[in-house]
Amino acid sequence: MHPAAAQLLAAFDTNKVTPGILGFLVFAALGAGTWWILKAMNRSLRRVDFVEAPEPGQAPGQAPGQVPGQAPGEAPEPKL
């Protein structure tokens, strides 16, 4: 073994291991990928125009859970 390599190995502490530049690059790539996918998902979800279909037996202009004949915003009568 080369004397300089032997000297470096003797000074190397096996209890102190760091991820180094490769670990940083992998972490940065994961962060950039996460940012990109969230941005793309947000852009796609803004394009969605979702209109909920009325439940069966409900009038087309009636809000979900609204009793027929009840004014919008009016509280339903409590059932006893």
HELIX and SHEET records of a PDB file:
HELIX    1   1 PRO A    3  ALA A   11  1                                   9    
HELIX    2   2 GLY A   20  ARG A   46  1                                  27    
END                                                                             
